[in-house]
Amino acid sequence: MLPLRPFALRLLPLLIPCVSLLAQTEPQPTTFSRDSDTGAFTISFDGVPGRTYFFLYSEDLLQPWGYLPVIESGAGAPISYGLMFSDPPPPRLFVRLRHTDQPHGGDPYAADFDGDGIPSGWEVAHGLDPFSANDAAGDTDGDGITNFAEHQAGTSPLFRDANELGLEIYTP
């Protein structure tokens, strides 16, 4: 079996891209346009029935992508969103469209696509990933309160706000 191992190792890099291609769904045709007068960008696409859409952004492709606070359900009709920047606009902004075909049974903001007990709309509004159950146990702002507890208490995981829960944080 030793002679097969070097051959399998040489073949593995060729197979990995094929596996990832098979896992992808068909591309979603998307149009990006810019208004030369206002500088606003418009993202337009046809919403596929049963599909839920999320917008991700990055100012630097080397950093992790974040979610814009928008979730949209496809209904077989055109969908458009505009992006207008305050002054000064970021030097670069990359936007991509992500979708899921997972059913949500109504309001996509109330749906919990990752099953972590936090509605996906709350997650995108507070910088969390609506497809990662791991962020519920995280503590984004480092105040000693998990993101799940912040959601339950109605506080923000983006600011050190433990005192909103009646807790005092101090160094003994």
C-alpha positions in Angstrom: 0.0 0.0 0.0 2.9 2.4 0.4 3.2 2.9 -3.4 -0.4 4.1 -3.5 0.0 6.8 -0.8 2.2 9.2 -2.9 -0.1 8.8 -5.8 -3.2 9.6 -3.6 -1.4 12.7 -2.2 -0.7 14.0 -5.6 -4.3 13.4 -6.7 -5.9 15.0 -3.6 -5.3 18.7 -4.6 -7.1 17.9 -7.9 -10.1 16.4 -6.2 -10.7 19.2 -3.5 -11.8 21.9 -6.1 -14.1 19.4 -7.7 -15.9 18.6 -4.4 -16.3 22.3 -3.7 -17.8 22.9 -7.1 -20.3 20.1 -6.6 -21.5 21.7 -3.4 -22.3 25.1 -4.9 -25.8 26.1 -6.0 -26.5 27.8 -9.3 -25.3 31.4 -9.4 -27.8 34.2 -8.7 -27.7 36.9 -11.4 -27.1 40.2 -9.7 -26.7 43.7 -11.0 -24.7 46.4 -9.4 -25.1 50.0 -10.5 -23.9 53.4 -9.3 -25.6 56.8 -9.5 -23.0 59.3 -10.7 -24.8 62.2 -9.1 -25.3 60.9 -5.6 -22.6 58.1 -5.5 -25.3 55.7 -4.3 -25.0 52.0 -5.3 -28.0 49.8 -6.2 -28.0 46.0 -5.9 -30.8 44.4 -7.9 -31.7 40.7 -8.5 -34.7 38.5 -9.1 -35.9 36.9 -5.8 -36.3 33.2 -6.2 -39.4 31.9 -4.4 -38.5 30.0 -1.2 -35.0 31.5 -1.1 -33.8 33.9 1.7 -31.1 36.5 0.9 -28.4 38.1 3.0 -25.9 40.8 2.1 -22.3 40.6 3.2 -19.7 43.3 3.0 -16.0 43.8 3.5 -13.8 46.9 3.3 -10.8 44.7 2.8 -11.0 41.2 1.3 -8.3 40.1 3.8 -10.7 40.7 6.8 -13.8 38.6 7.7 -17.0 39.5 5.9 -19.8 41.1 8.0 -23.6 41.0 7.4 -25.5 44.1 6.4 -28.8 44.4 8.5 -30.9 43.2 5.6 -32.7 39.8 5.1 -35.0 39.4 2.2 -37.3 36.6 1.1 -37.6 35.8 -2.5 -41.1 35.8 -4.0 -40.5 35.6 -7.7 -40.2 39.4 -8.0 -37.3 41.9 -8.5 -35.5 42.9 -5.3 -33.4 46.1 -5.1 -31.5 47.8 -2.3 -29.5 51.0 -2.3 -26.3 51.8 -0.4 -25.6 55.4 0.3 -22.4 56.4 2.2 -21.9 59.2 4.7 -19.0 61.5 4.2 -16.3 60.3 3.8 -17.2 57.0 2.1 -14.9 54.0 2.7 -12.0 53.8 0.3 -13.3 50.4 -0.8 -16.3 48.3 -0.2 -17.0 44.8 -1.4 -20.6 43.4 -1.3 -21.8 39.9 -2.0 -25.1 38.2 -1.9 -25.6 35.0 0.1 -28.8 32.9 0.1 -30.3 29.8 1.7 -33.1 27.6 0.6 -33.8 26.6 4.2 -37.5 27.3 4.9 -38.3 29.8 7.6 -42.1 29.7 7.8 -42.8 33.4 7.7 -40.7 36.4 8.8 -37.1 35.9 7.8 -35.9 38.3 10.6 -37.6 36.1 13.2 -36.2 32.8 11.7 -33.2 31.2 13.4 -31.3 29.8 10.5 -28.4 28.4 12.6 -30.5 27.0 15.5 -28.7 28.9 18.2 -31.8 30.4 19.8 -31.1 33.9 18.5 -33.3 35.2 15.6 -31.3 35.8 12.4 -32.5 39.4 12.1 -31.1 40.2 15.5 -27.8 38.5 14.6 -27.3 40.5 11.4 -28.3 43.8 13.2 -25.6 43.1 15.8 -22.8 41.9 13.7 -23.2 38.2 14.3 -23.3 35.4 11.7 -26.8 34.0 11.2 -25.3 30.7 9.9 -23.0 30.1 12.9 -24.4 28.7 16.1 -21.0 29.2 17.7 -21.6 33.0 18.1 -24.4 32.5 20.7 -21.8 31.4 23.2 -19.4 34.2 22.3 -18.9 37.5 24.0 -18.4 40.0 21.2 -18.0 43.1 23.4 -16.0 41.3 26.2 -18.3 42.3 29.0 -18.6 38.8 30.5 -22.1 38.3 29.0 -22.7 35.9 26.2 -24.3 37.1 23.0 -27.2 34.8 23.7 -27.7 36.4 27.1 -27.4 39.8 25.6 -30.2 38.9 23.2 -32.4 37.6 26.0 -31.8 40.7 28.1 -32.4 43.1 25.2 -28.9 44.6 25.4 -26.3 45.0 22.7 -23.4 42.5 22.2 -21.5 45.4 20.5 -20.9 47.5 23.7 -19.7 46.8 27.2 -23.1 47.2 28.7 -23.2 44.8 31.6 -24.6 47.5 33.9 -27.8 47.5 31.8 -28.4 44.1 33.4 -27.9 45.5 36.9 -24.3 44.1 37.1 -21.3 46.0 38.1 -18.0 45.1 36.7 -15.0 46.1 38.8 -11.4 45.0 39.6 -11.0 43.8 43.2 
